Amino acid sequence: QEKVENKIPLVNESLKNFLSTKDGRLVASLVAEFLRFFNLDFTLAVFQPESNTLNGLDGRENLARDLGITEAEGTVGGPLLLEVVKICQQKKISG
Amino acid sequence: QEKVENKIPLVNESLKNFLSTKDGRLVASLVAEFLRFFNLDFTLAVFQPESNTLNGLDGRENLARDLGITEAEGTVGGPLLLEVVKICQQKKISG
């Protein structure tokens, strides 16, 4: 029988630390929402176990609320990340 | 021998259209940069063929320039998406 207790655990420390922050979870949730939006099911099926986020990432509704994005006809046709990038670009132009 | 010419091509039309826009490529490039930043190699190995972005997505340097983000000590420690989300949040608070 194989001794598993001596194996080095496959923990991604930098990602684990990132996901322990509010903004970190927000970013990872936006990535997952992007993958779901475009039905990238194979990528999502690898992303969830590799990032250890099988449960716990926020869905689109909660994300939009946290980011202060009001969903409208113009936003529902794209992933939420598109809105985030657009707001970021407006900010850079205006300020 | 299998007839491949009669198979329905696995083309993700909505993603293909999205990637044909400037902002769409920017969003997909930010997702890829996030995966690379945290060494999510397995996810990236599935994402690239599934999204058909094996070549052509922008790297971090070009992305930062396109988004008007100046890299500094505080930004290089995280994925570029974190900066984008932070800018988005500043915008919502200030404006």
N, CA and C atoms of all chains as a GROMACS GRO file, in nm:
protein
  570
    1GLN      N    1   0.083  -0.122   0.000
    1GLN     CA    2   0.000   0.000   0.000
    1GLN      C    3   0.087   0.127   0.000
    2GLU      N    4   0.042   0.226  -0.072
    2GLU     CA    5   0.121   0.348  -0.088
    2GLU      C    6   0.110   0.436   0.038
    3LYS      N    7   0.222   0.488   0.076
    3LYS     CA    8   0.220   0.578   0.192
    3LYS      C    9   0.188   0.720   0.145
    4VAL      N   10   0.069   0.765   0.174
    4VAL     CA   11   0.032   0.899   0.127
    4VAL      C   12   0.073   1.007   0.226
    5GLU      N   13   0.094   0.968   0.350
    5GLU     CA   14   0.122   1.070   0.453
    5GLU      C   15   0.256   1.140   0.435
    6ASN      N   16   0.346   1.077   0.356
    6ASN     CA   17   0.477   1.139   0.336
    6ASN      C   18   0.483   1.229   0.212
    7LYS      N   19   0.374   1.231   0.137
    7LYS     CA   20   0.373   1.314   0.015
    7LYS      C   21   0.359   1.462   0.050
    8ILE      N   22   0.421   1.544  -0.032
    8ILE     CA   23   0.409   1.689  -0.014
    8ILE      C   24   0.267   1.729  -0.058
    9PRO      N   25   0.192   1.798   0.028
    9PRO     CA   26   0.057   1.835  -0.013
    9PRO      C   27   0.058   1.936  -0.126
   10LEU      N   28  -0.032   1.919  -0.219
   10LEU     CA   29  -0.039   2.009  -0.335
   10LEU      C   30  -0.120   2.134  -0.302
   11VAL      N   31  -0.062   2.218  -0.219
   11VAL     CA   32  -0.133   2.340  -0.181
   11VAL      C   33  -0.066   2.459  -0.247
   12ASN      N   34  -0.148   2.535  -0.316
   12ASN     CA   35  -0.100   2.656  -0.382
   12ASN      C   36  -0.110   2.769  -0.280
   13GLU      N   37   0.002   2.791  -0.208
   13GLU     CA   38  -0.002   2.886  -0.095
   13GLU      C   39  -0.036   3.028  -0.137
   14SER      N   40   0.022   3.073  -0.248
   14SER     CA   41  -0.002   3.213  -0.287
   14SER      C   42  -0.148   3.233  -0.326
   15LEU      N   43  -0.206   3.134  -0.393
   15LEU     CA   44  -0.348   3.144  -0.428
   15LEU      C   45  -0.436   3.132  -0.303
   16LYS      N   46  -0.396   3.044  -0.212
   16LYS     CA   47  -0.470   3.026  -0.088
   16LYS      C   48  -0.476   3.158  -0.009
   17ASN      N   49  -0.362   3.226  -0.001
   17ASN     CA   50  -0.358   3.355   0.069
   17ASN      C   51  -0.445   3.458  -0.002
   18PHE      N   52  -0.435   3.457  -0.135
   18PHE     CA   53  -0.513   3.551  -0.217
   18PHE      C   54  -0.663   3.531  -0.193
   19LEU      N   55  -0.704   3.404  -0.188
   19LEU     CA   56  -0.847   3.373  -0.171
   19LEU      C   57  -0.896   3.399  -0.029
   20SER      N   58  -0.803   3.422   0.062
   20SER     CA   59  -0.845   3.453   0.199
   20SER      C   60  -0.878   3.602   0.215
   21THR      N   61  -0.854   3.681   0.109
   21THR     CA   62  -0.890   3.824   0.113
   21THR      C   63  -1.021   3.845   0.037
   22LYS      N   64  -1.090   3.953   0.074
   22LYS     CA   65  -1.219   3.984   0.013
   22LYS      C   66  -1.204   4.012  -0.137
   23ASP      N   67  -1.108   4.097  -0.172
   23ASP     CA   68  -1.086   4.130  -0.313
   23ASP      C   69  -1.036   4.008  -0.392
   24GLY      N   70  -0.958   3.924  -0.328
   24GLY     CA   71  -0.908   3.804  -0.393
   24GLY      C   72  -1.021   3.710  -0.433
   25ARG      N   73  -1.114   3.690  -0.340
   25ARG     CA   74  -1.229   3.603  -0.370
   25ARG      C   75  -1.315   3.666  -0.480
   26LEU      N   76  -1.324   3.799  -0.478
   26LEU     CA   77  -1.401   3.872  -0.579
   26LEU      C   78  -1.341   3.846  -0.718
   27VAL      N   79  -1.209   3.856  -0.728
   27VAL     CA   80  -1.138   3.834  -0.855
   27VAL      C   81  -1.159   3.690  -0.903
   28ALA      N   82  -1.140   3.593  -0.813
   28ALA     CA   83  -1.156   3.451  -0.851
   28ALA      C   84  -1.301   3.423  -0.891
   29SER      N   85  -1.395   3.487  -0.823
   29SER     CA   86  -1.537   3.468  -0.856
   29SER      C   87  -1.569   3.526  -0.994
   30LEU      N   88  -1.505   3.638  -1.027
   30LEU     CA   89  -1.525   3.699  -1.158
   30LEU      C   90  -1.470   3.609  -1.268
   31VAL      N   91  -1.356   3.544  -1.241
   31VAL     CA   92  -1.298   3.451  -1.338
   31VAL      C   93  -1.393   3.332  -1.359
   32ALA      N   94  -1.446   3.277  -1.248
   32ALA     CA   95  -1.539   3.164  -1.258
   32ALA      C   96  -1.666   3.205  -1.332
   33GLU      N   97  -1.712   3.328  -1.307
   33GLU     CA   98  -1.833   3.375  -1.376
   33GLU      C   99  -1.808   3.386  -1.527
   34PHE      N  100  -1.689   3.431  -1.563
   34PHE     CA  101  -1.650   3.440  -1.704
   34PHE      C  102  -1.653   3.301  -1.769
   35LEU      N  103  -1.596   3.202  -1.700
   35LEU     CA  104  -1.592   3.065  -1.753
   35LEU      C  105  -1.733   3.008  -1.768
   36ARG      N  106  -1.818   3.035  -1.666
   36ARG     CA  107  -1.957   2.987  -1.672
   36ARG      C  108  -2.034   3.055  -1.784
   37PHE      N  109  -2.014   3.189  -1.796
   37PHE     CA  110  -2.088   3.266  -1.895
   37PHE      C  111  -2.068   3.210  -2.036
   38PHE      N  112  -1.944   3.169  -2.067
   38PHE     CA  113  -1.914   3.117  -2.201
   38PHE      C  114  -1.916   2.964  -2.208
   39ASN      N  115  -1.975   2.902  -2.105
   39ASN     CA  116  -1.987   2.756  -2.103
   39ASN      C  117  -1.853   2.686  -2.125
   40LEU      N  118  -1.748   2.742  -2.066
   40LEU     CA  119  -1.617   2.678  -2.074
   40LEU      C  120  -1.611   2.571  -1.965
   41ASP      N  121  -1.692   2.466  -1.987
   41ASP     CA  122  -1.715   2.364  -1.884
   41ASP      C  123  -1.591   2.283  -1.850
   42PHE      N  124  -1.509   2.256  -1.950
   42PHE     CA  125  -1.388   2.176  -1.925
   42PHE      C  126  -1.289   2.256  -1.841
   43THR      N  127  -1.274   2.384  -1.877
   43THR     CA  128  -1.184   2.471  -1.800
   43THR      C  129  -1.232   2.483  -1.656
   44LEU      N  130  -1.363   2.505  -1.640
   44LEU     CA  131  -1.421   2.518  -1.506
   44LEU      C  132  -1.402   2.391  -1.425
   45ALA      N  133  -1.414   2.277  -1.493
   45ALA     CA  134  -1.400   2.148  -1.424
   45ALA      C  135  -1.257   2.125  -1.374
   46VAL      N  136  -1.161   2.195  -1.434
   46VAL     CA  137  -1.022   2.186  -1.386
   46VAL      C  138  -0.994   2.300  -1.288
   47PHE      N  139  -1.048   2.417  -1.317
   47PHE     CA  140  -1.024   2.536  -1.234
   47PHE      C  141  -1.071   2.515  -1.090
   48GLN      N  142  -1.190   2.461  -1.074
   48GLN     CA  143  -1.246   2.447  -0.940
   48GLN      C  144  -1.161   2.361  -0.847
   49PRO      N  145  -1.124   2.238  -0.888
   49PRO     CA  146  -1.036   2.163  -0.796
   49PRO      C  147  -0.895   2.222  -0.786
   50GLU      N  148  -0.841   2.273  -0.899
   50GLU     CA  149  -0.702   2.323  -0.893
   50GLU      C  150  -0.691   2.446  -0.803
   51SER      N  151  -0.796   2.529  -0.800
   51SER     CA  152  -0.794   2.649  -0.716
   51SER      C  153  -0.860   2.623  -0.581
   52ASN      N  154  -0.910   2.502  -0.563
   52ASN     CA  155  -0.979   2.465  -0.439
   52ASN      C  156  -1.098   2.558  -0.410
   53THR      N  157  -1.177   2.581  -0.512
   53THR     CA  158  -1.292   2.672  -0.498
   53THR      C  159  -1.423   2.601  -0.538
   54LEU      N  160  -1.427   2.469  -0.512
   54LEU     CA  161  -1.547   2.394  -0.552
   54LEU      C  162  -1.673   2.451  -0.487
   55ASN      N  163  -1.658   2.498  -0.366
   55ASN     CA  164  -1.770   2.571  -0.307
   55ASN      C  165  -1.715   2.701  -0.249
   56GLY      N  166  -1.797   2.800  -0.246
   56GLY     CA  167  -1.752   2.921  -0.179
   56GLY      C  168  -1.734   3.043  -0.266
   57LEU      N  169  -1.731   3.028  -0.400
   57LEU     CA  170  -1.719   3.148  -0.483
   57LEU      C  171  -1.858   3.207  -0.506
   58ASP      N  172  -1.860   3.339  -0.518
   58ASP     CA  173  -1.988   3.407  -0.535
   58ASP      C  174  -2.041   3.397  -0.676
   59GLY      N  175  -2.171   3.393  -0.687
   59GLY     CA  176  -2.237   3.394  -0.817
   59GLY      C  177  -2.252   3.536  -0.869
   60ARG      N  178  -2.300   3.547  -0.992
   60ARG     CA  179  -2.309   3.675  -1.061
   60ARG      C  180  -2.389   3.781  -0.986
   61GLU      N  181  -2.503   3.739  -0.929
   61GLU     CA  182  -2.590   3.835  -0.861
   61GLU      C  183  -2.517   3.903  -0.745
   62ASN      N  184  -2.454   3.821  -0.662
   62ASN     CA  185  -2.381   3.875  -0.547
   62ASN      C  186  -2.262   3.961  -0.592
   63LEU      N  187  -2.194   3.917  -0.698
   63LEU     CA  188  -2.079   3.991  -0.748
   63LEU      C  189  -2.118   4.129  -0.797
   64ALA      N  190  -2.227   4.134  -0.874
   64ALA     CA  191  -2.274   4.261  -0.928
   64ALA      C  192  -2.306   4.357  -0.812
   65ARG      N  193  -2.371   4.302  -0.710
   65ARG     CA  194  -2.407   4.385  -0.594
   65ARG      C  195  -2.281   4.436  -0.522
   66ASP      N  196  -2.186   4.346  -0.500
   66ASP     CA  197  -2.062   4.385  -0.430
   66ASP      C  198  -1.985   4.491  -0.508
   67LEU      N  199  -1.992   4.484  -0.640
   67LEU     CA  200  -1.917   4.579  -0.724
   67LEU      C  201  -1.998   4.704  -0.754
   68GLY      N  202  -2.124   4.707  -0.708
   68GLY     CA  203  -2.208   4.824  -0.734
   68GLY      C  204  -2.251   4.835  -0.879
   69ILE      N  205  -2.256   4.721  -0.947
   69ILE     CA  206  -2.296   4.720  -1.088
   69ILE      C  207  -2.446   4.689  -1.096
   70THR      N  208  -2.521   4.778  -1.161
   70THR     CA  209  -2.663   4.754  -1.180
   70THR      C  210  -2.681   4.684  -1.313
   71GLU      N  211  -2.740   4.565  -1.307
   71GLU     CA  212  -2.758   4.488  -1.430
   71GLU      C  213  -2.867   4.553  -1.516
   72ALA      N  214  -2.838   4.566  -1.645
   72ALA     CA  215  -2.934   4.624  -1.739
   72ALA      C  216  -2.922   4.549  -1.871
   73GLU      N  217  -3.000   4.592  -1.968
   73GLU     CA  218  -2.998   4.525  -2.098
   73GLU      C  219  -2.857   4.516  -2.157
   74GLY      N  220  -2.780   4.622  -2.135
   74GLY     CA  221  -2.645   4.627  -2.190
   74GLY      C  222  -2.544   4.541  -2.117
   75THR      N  223  -2.573   4.501  -1.994
   75THR     CA  224  -2.474   4.424  -1.918
   75THR      C  225  -2.497   4.273  -1.922
   76VAL      N  226  -2.623   4.230  -1.932
   76VAL     CA  227  -2.652   4.087  -1.924
   76VAL      C  228  -2.602   4.007  -2.044
   77GLY      N  229  -2.569   4.077  -2.153
   77GLY     CA  230  -2.521   4.009  -2.272
   77GLY      C  231  -2.374   3.972  -2.268
   78GLY      N  232  -2.306   4.008  -2.160
   78GLY     CA  233  -2.164   3.977  -2.149
   78GLY      C  234  -2.128   3.930  -2.010
   79PRO      N  235  -2.006   3.879  -1.993
   79PRO     CA  236  -1.964   3.841  -1.858
   79PRO      C  237  -1.945   3.967  -1.774
   80LEU      N  238  -1.957   3.952  -1.643
   80LEU     CA  239  -1.945   4.067  -1.554
   80LEU      C  240  -1.807   4.133  -1.564
   81LEU      N  241  -1.707   4.053  -1.597
   81LEU     CA  242  -1.571   4.107  -1.612
   81LEU      C  243  -1.564   4.216  -1.718
   82LEU      N  244  -1.649   4.205  -1.819
   82LEU     CA  245  -1.650   4.307  -1.923
   82LEU      C  246  -1.693   4.443  -1.865
   83GLU      N  247  -1.793   4.440  -1.777
   83GLU     CA  248  -1.838   4.564  -1.711
   83GLU      C  249  -1.728   4.622  -1.623
   84VAL      N  250  -1.660   4.531  -1.553
   84VAL     CA  251  -1.552   4.575  -1.463
   84VAL      C  252  -1.442   4.644  -1.544
   85VAL      N  253  -1.404   4.585  -1.656
   85VAL     CA  254  -1.300   4.644  -1.741
   85VAL      C  255  -1.347   4.778  -1.798
   86LYS      N  256  -1.474   4.784  -1.837
   86LYS     CA  257  -1.527   4.910  -1.892
   86LYS      C  258  -1.523   5.022  -1.787
   87ILE      N  259  -1.562   4.989  -1.663
   87ILE     CA  260  -1.560   5.088  -1.554
   87ILE      C  261  -1.417   5.132  -1.529
   88CYS      N  262  -1.325   5.037  -1.532
   88CYS     CA  263  -1.183   5.065  -1.511
   88CYS      C  264  -1.132   5.162  -1.617
   89GLN      N  265  -1.175   5.142  -1.741
   89GLN     CA  266  -1.130   5.228  -1.850
   89GLN      C  267  -1.189   5.368  -1.838
   90GLN      N  268  -1.318   5.376  -1.799
   90GLN     CA  269  -1.381   5.507  -1.778
   90GLN      C  270  -1.306   5.585  -1.672
   91LYS      N  271  -1.274   5.514  -1.563
   91LYS     CA  272  -1.202   5.574  -1.452
   91LYS      C  273  -1.070   5.633  -1.499
   92LYS      N  274  -1.000   5.558  -1.583
   92LYS     CA  275  -0.869   5.603  -1.630
   92LYS      C  276  -0.882   5.725  -1.721
   93ILE      N  277  -0.994   5.731  -1.795
   93ILE     CA  278  -1.013   5.845  -1.885
   93ILE      C  279  -1.055   5.969  -1.805
   94SER      N  280  -1.153   5.948  -1.714
   94SER     CA  281  -1.209   6.063  -1.642
   94SER      C  282  -1.119   6.112  -1.531
   95GLY      N  283  -1.044   6.021  -1.471
   95GLY     CA  284  -0.967   6.064  -1.355
   95GLY      C  285  -0.821   6.040  -1.372
   96GLN      N  286  -1.164   0.381  -4.132
   96GLN     CA  287  -1.122   0.517  -4.092
   96GLN      C  288  -1.244   0.606  -4.063
   97GLU      N  289  -1.232   0.687  -3.960
   97GLU     CA  290  -1.344   0.770  -3.916
   97GLU      C  291  -1.360   0.891  -4.008
   98LYS      N  292  -1.484   0.917  -4.040
   98LYS     CA  293  -1.509   1.036  -4.123
   98LYS      C  294  -1.520   1.159  -4.033
   99VAL      N  295  -1.421   1.244  -4.036
   99VAL     CA  296  -1.424   1.362  -3.949
   99VAL      C  297  -1.498   1.480  -4.014
  100GLU      N  298  -1.507   1.475  -4.147
  100GLU     CA  299  -1.564   1.592  -4.217
  100GLU      C  300  -1.713   1.613  -4.189
  101ASN      N  301  -1.781   1.506  -4.140
  101ASN     CA  302  -1.923   1.520  -4.114
  101ASN      C  303  -1.954   1.562  -3.969
  102LYS      N  304  -1.853   1.569  -3.889
  102LYS     CA  305  -1.874   1.607  -3.749
  102LYS      C  306  -1.907   1.755  -3.736
  103ILE      N  307  -1.991   1.787  -3.639
  103ILE     CA  308  -2.022   1.927  -3.611
  103ILE      C  309  -1.900   1.991  -3.545
  104PRO      N  310  -1.852   2.102  -3.601
  104PRO     CA  311  -1.732   2.161  -3.540
  104PRO      C  312  -1.764   2.217  -3.401
  105LEU      N  313  -1.672   2.197  -3.308
  105LEU     CA  314  -1.692   2.244  -3.171
  105LEU      C  315  -1.650   2.390  -3.161
  106VAL      N  316  -1.731   2.477  -3.215
  106VAL     CA  317  -1.698   2.618  -3.211
  106VAL      C  318  -1.792   2.689  -3.114
  107ASN      N  319  -1.733   2.759  -3.022
  107ASN     CA  320  -1.807   2.837  -2.923
  107ASN      C  321  -1.833   2.974  -2.984
  108GLU      N  322  -1.948   2.987  -3.052
  108GLU     CA  323  -1.974   3.109  -3.130
  108GLU      C  324  -1.977   3.235  -3.044
  109SER      N  325  -2.041   3.226  -2.926
  109SER     CA  326  -2.052   3.348  -2.845
  109SER      C  327  -1.915   3.394  -2.795
  110LEU      N  328  -1.830   3.296  -2.760
  110LEU     CA  329  -1.694   3.333  -2.717
  110LEU      C  330  -1.612   3.384  -2.835
  111LYS      N  331  -1.632   3.321  -2.951
  111LYS     CA  332  -1.559   3.363  -3.071
  111LYS      C  333  -1.592   3.510  -3.104
  112ASN      N  334  -1.721   3.544  -3.096
  112ASN     CA  335  -1.762   3.682  -3.121
  112ASN      C  336  -1.702   3.778  -3.018
  113PHE      N  337  -1.706   3.733  -2.892
  113PHE     CA  338  -1.652   3.813  -2.783
  113PHE      C  339  -1.503   3.843  -2.805
  114LEU      N  340  -1.430   3.739  -2.846
  114LEU     CA  341  -1.285   3.753  -2.866
  114LEU      C  342  -1.250   3.835  -2.990
  115SER      N  343  -1.350   3.860  -3.074
  115SER     CA  344  -1.324   3.942  -3.192
  115SER      C  345  -1.332   4.091  -3.160
  116THR      N  346  -1.371   4.124  -3.035
  116THR     CA  347  -1.375   4.264  -2.992
  116THR      C  348  -1.251   4.296  -2.909
  117LYS      N  349  -1.216   4.425  -2.907
  117LYS     CA  350  -1.096   4.467  -2.834
  117LYS      C  351  -1.112   4.440  -2.683
  118ASP      N  352  -1.226   4.483  -2.628
  118ASP     CA  353  -1.249   4.463  -2.484
  118ASP      C  354  -1.260   4.314  -2.450
  119GLY      N  355  -1.318   4.236  -2.541
  119GLY     CA  356  -1.330   4.093  -2.518
  119GLY      C  357  -1.195   4.025  -2.506
  120ARG      N  358  -1.104   4.061  -2.595
  120ARG     CA  359  -0.968   4.003  -2.588
  120ARG      C  360  -0.898   4.048  -2.461
  121LEU      N  361  -0.924   4.173  -2.421
  121LEU     CA  362  -0.865   4.227  -2.299
  121LEU      C  363  -0.911   4.145  -2.178
  122VAL      N  364  -1.041   4.116  -2.172
  122VAL     CA  365  -1.098   4.037  -2.061
  122VAL      C  366  -1.037   3.896  -2.060
  123ALA      N  367  -1.033   3.830  -2.176
  123ALA     CA  368  -0.979   3.694  -2.183
  123ALA      C  369  -0.830   3.693  -2.148
  124SER      N  370  -0.759   3.799  -2.188
  124SER     CA  371  -0.616   3.808  -2.157
  124SER      C  372  -0.595   3.826  -2.008
  125LEU      N  373  -0.684   3.901  -1.943
  125LEU     CA  374  -0.675   3.921  -1.798
  125LEU      C  375  -0.700   3.789  -1.724
  126VAL      N  376  -0.794   3.709  -1.775
  126VAL     CA  377  -0.822   3.578  -1.716
  126VAL      C  378  -0.698   3.489  -1.729
  127ALA      N  379  -0.637   3.487  -1.849
  127ALA     CA  380  -0.518   3.404  -1.872
  127ALA      C  381  -0.402   3.452  -1.783
  128GLU      N  382  -0.391   3.584  -1.765
  128GLU     CA  383  -0.284   3.638  -1.680
  128GLU      C  384  -0.305   3.595  -1.535
  129PHE      N  385  -0.430   3.594  -1.491
  129PHE     CA  386  -0.463   3.547  -1.356
  129PHE      C  387  -0.421   3.400  -1.339
  130LEU      N  388  -0.452   3.316  -1.436
  130LEU     CA  389  -0.418   3.173  -1.430
  130LEU      C  390  -0.266   3.154  -1.428
  131ARG      N  391  -0.197   3.233  -1.512
  131ARG     CA  392  -0.051   3.225  -1.516
  131ARG      C  393   0.011   3.273  -1.386
  132PHE      N  394  -0.044   3.385  -1.333
  132PHE     CA  395   0.012   3.444  -1.211
  132PHE      C  396   0.015   3.342  -1.097
  133PHE      N  397  -0.093   3.264  -1.084
  133PHE     CA  398  -0.102   3.167  -0.974
  133PHE      C  399  -0.060   3.025  -1.015
  134ASN      N  400   0.009   3.016  -1.129
  134ASN     CA  401   0.059   2.886  -1.177
  134ASN      C  402  -0.051   2.781  -1.184
  135LEU      N  403  -0.169   2.823  -1.227
  135LEU     CA  404  -0.278   2.726  -1.246
  135LEU      C  405  -0.260   2.661  -1.383
  136ASP      N  406  -0.154   2.580  -1.391
  136ASP     CA  407  -0.109   2.526  -1.520
  136ASP      C  408  -0.209   2.430  -1.584
  137PHE      N  409  -0.276   2.351  -1.499
  137PHE     CA  410  -0.372   2.256  -1.554
  137PHE      C  411  -0.493   2.329  -1.613
  138THR      N  412  -0.539   2.430  -1.539
  138THR     CA  413  -0.652   2.509  -1.588
  138THR      C  414  -0.616   2.578  -1.719
  139LEU      N  415  -0.496   2.637  -1.722
  139LEU     CA  416  -0.449   2.707  -1.841
  139LEU      C  417  -0.437   2.611  -1.960
  140ALA      N  418  -0.393   2.489  -1.932
  140ALA     CA  419  -0.375   2.388  -2.038
  140ALA      C  420  -0.509   2.347  -2.100
  141VAL      N  421  -0.619   2.367  -2.024
  141VAL     CA  422  -0.751   2.337  -2.078
  141VAL      C  423  -0.813   2.464  -2.138
  142PHE      N  424  -0.790   2.576  -2.069
  142PHE     CA  425  -0.848   2.704  -2.113
  142PHE      C  426  -0.803   2.743  -2.254
  143GLN      N  427  -0.676   2.729  -2.280
  143GLN     CA  428  -0.623   2.773  -2.409
  143GLN      C  429  -0.687   2.701  -2.528
  144PRO      N  430  -0.689   2.567  -2.530
  144PRO     CA  431  -0.758   2.504  -2.644
  144PRO      C  432  -0.910   2.523  -2.641
  145GLU      N  433  -0.971   2.520  -2.521
  145GLU     CA  434  -1.117   2.532  -2.516
  145GLU      C  435  -1.165   2.670  -2.563
  146SER      N  436  -1.084   2.772  -2.536
  146SER     CA  437  -1.122   2.907  -2.578
  146SER      C  438  -1.057   2.944  -2.710
  147ASN      N  439  -0.978   2.852  -2.764
  147ASN     CA  440  -0.908   2.876  -2.891
  147ASN      C  441  -0.820   3.001  -2.884
  148THR      N  442  -0.745   3.012  -2.775
  148THR     CA  443  -0.658   3.129  -2.755
  148THR      C  444  -0.512   3.086  -2.735
  149LEU      N  445  -0.474   2.975  -2.803
  149LEU     CA  446  -0.337   2.925  -2.783
  149LEU      C  447  -0.234   3.030  -2.822
  150ASN      N  448  -0.266   3.107  -2.923
  150ASN     CA  449  -0.180   3.222  -2.950
  150ASN      C  450  -0.269   3.344  -2.966
  151GLY      N  451  -0.217   3.457  -2.935
  151GLY     CA  452  -0.293   3.577  -2.963
  151GLY      C  453  -0.340   3.656  -2.842
  152LEU      N  454  -0.334   3.600  -2.721
  152LEU     CA  455  -0.373   3.680  -2.605
  152LEU      C  456  -0.254   3.763  -2.558
  153ASP      N  457  -0.286   3.879  -2.504
  153ASP     CA  458  -0.181   3.971  -2.461
  153ASP      C  459  -0.121   3.932  -2.328
  154GLY      N  460   0.005   3.960  -2.313
  154GLY     CA  461   0.073   3.937  -2.187
  154GLY      C  462   0.054   4.054  -2.092
  155ARG      N  463   0.103   4.037  -1.970
  155ARG     CA  464   0.081   4.135  -1.864
  155ARG      C  465   0.127   4.277  -1.899
  156GLU      N  466   0.246   4.286  -1.960
  156GLU     CA  467   0.301   4.418  -1.991
  156GLU      C  468   0.208   4.498  -2.084
  157ASN      N  469   0.164   4.432  -2.190
  157ASN     CA  470   0.074   4.498  -2.285
  157ASN      C  471  -0.061   4.531  -2.222
  158LEU      N  472  -0.109   4.440  -2.137
  158LEU     CA  473  -0.238   4.461  -2.071
  158LEU      C  474  -0.234   4.584  -1.980
  159ALA      N  475  -0.128   4.591  -1.901
  159ALA     CA  476  -0.113   4.704  -1.808
  159ALA      C  477  -0.111   4.835  -1.886
  160ARG      N  478  -0.040   4.835  -1.998
  160ARG     CA  479  -0.030   4.956  -2.081
  160ARG      C  480  -0.168   4.992  -2.137
  161ASP      N  481  -0.239   4.892  -2.192
  161ASP     CA  482  -0.371   4.916  -2.250
  161ASP      C  483  -0.470   4.968  -2.147
  162LEU      N  484  -0.455   4.923  -2.022
  162LEU     CA  485  -0.548   4.964  -1.917
  162LEU      C  486  -0.502   5.089  -1.844
  163GLY      N  487  -0.384   5.140  -1.883
  163GLY     CA  488  -0.333   5.260  -1.818
  163GLY      C  489  -0.289   5.236  -1.675
  164ILE      N  490  -0.250   5.111  -1.645
  164ILE     CA  491  -0.204   5.078  -1.510
  164ILE      C  492  -0.052   5.085  -1.506
  165THR      N  493  -0.001   5.166  -1.414
  165THR     CA  494   0.143   5.175  -1.397
  165THR      C  495   0.185   5.075  -1.292
  166GLU      N  496   0.272   4.983  -1.332
  166GLU     CA  497   0.316   4.879  -1.238
  166GLU      C  498   0.408   4.942  -1.132
  167ALA      N  499   0.382   4.905  -1.007
  167ALA     CA  500   0.463   4.953  -0.896
  167ALA      C  501   0.477   4.841  -0.795
  168GLU      N  502   0.545   4.868  -0.684
  168GLU     CA  503   0.567   4.767  -0.582
  168GLU      C  504   0.435   4.704  -0.538
  169GLY      N  505   0.333   4.787  -0.529
  169GLY     CA  506   0.205   4.739  -0.480
  169GLY      C  507   0.126   4.656  -0.580
  170THR      N  508   0.159   4.666  -0.708
  170THR     CA  509   0.079   4.595  -0.809
  170THR      C  510   0.141   4.462  -0.851
  171VAL      N  511   0.276   4.453  -0.850
  171VAL     CA  512   0.341   4.332  -0.902
  171VAL      C  513   0.319   4.209  -0.814
  172GLY      N  514   0.273   4.229  -0.692
  172GLY     CA  515   0.249   4.117  -0.602
  172GLY      C  516   0.117   4.046  -0.623
  173GLY      N  517   0.038   4.094  -0.718
  173GLY     CA  518  -0.092   4.032  -0.744
  173GLY      C  519  -0.120   4.024  -0.892
  174PRO      N  520  -0.224   3.951  -0.929
  174PRO     CA  521  -0.261   3.948  -1.072
  174PRO      C  522  -0.316   4.084  -1.113
  175LEU      N  523  -0.306   4.114  -1.240
  175LEU     CA  524  -0.351   4.243  -1.290
  175LEU      C  525  -0.501   4.264  -1.266
  176LEU      N  526  -0.576   4.155  -1.264
  176LEU     CA  527  -0.721   4.163  -1.239
  176LEU      C  528  -0.752   4.228  -1.104
  177LEU      N  529  -0.663   4.208  -1.008
  177LEU     CA  530  -0.683   4.270  -0.876
  177LEU      C  531  -0.680   4.422  -0.887
  178GLU      N  532  -0.587   4.474  -0.967
  178GLU     CA  533  -0.578   4.618  -0.988
  178GLU      C  534  -0.703   4.670  -1.058
  179VAL      N  535  -0.749   4.593  -1.157
  179VAL     CA  536  -0.868   4.633  -1.232
  179VAL      C  537  -0.989   4.641  -1.139
  180VAL      N  538  -1.004   4.541  -1.052
  180VAL     CA  539  -1.116   4.540  -0.957
  180VAL      C  540  -1.104   4.657  -0.859
  181LYS      N  541  -0.982   4.685  -0.815
  181LYS     CA  542  -0.961   4.796  -0.722
  181LYS      C  543  -1.000   4.929  -0.785
  182ILE      N  544  -0.959   4.948  -0.911
  182ILE     CA  545  -0.992   5.072  -0.983
  182ILE      C  546  -1.143   5.083  -0.998
  183CYS      N  547  -1.207   4.971  -1.030
  183CYS     CA  548  -1.352   4.965  -1.047
  183CYS      C  549  -1.421   5.008  -0.917
  184GLN      N  550  -1.368   4.963  -0.805
  184GLN     CA  551  -1.428   4.995  -0.676
  184GLN      C  552  -1.407   5.141  -0.638
  185GLN      N  553  -1.288   5.195  -0.670
  185GLN     CA  554  -1.262   5.338  -0.645
  185GLN      C  555  -1.362   5.423  -0.721
  186LYS      N  556  -1.382   5.385  -0.846
  186LYS     CA  557  -1.475   5.457  -0.934
  186LYS      C  558  -1.614   5.462  -0.872
  187LYS      N  559  -1.658   5.346  -0.821
  187LYS     CA  560  -1.793   5.339  -0.764
  187LYS      C  561  -1.806   5.422  -0.638
  188ILE      N  562  -1.696   5.433  -0.562
  188ILE     CA  563  -1.701   5.511  -0.439
  188ILE      C  564  -1.694   5.661  -0.471
  189SER      N  565  -1.597   5.696  -0.559
  189SER     CA  566  -1.572   5.838  -0.585
  189SER      C  567  -1.677   5.898  -0.678
  190GLY      N  568  -1.726   5.817  -0.773
  190GLY     CA  569  -1.816   5.874  -0.871
  190GLY      C  570  -1.952   5.812  -0.862
   0.00000   0.00000   0.00000
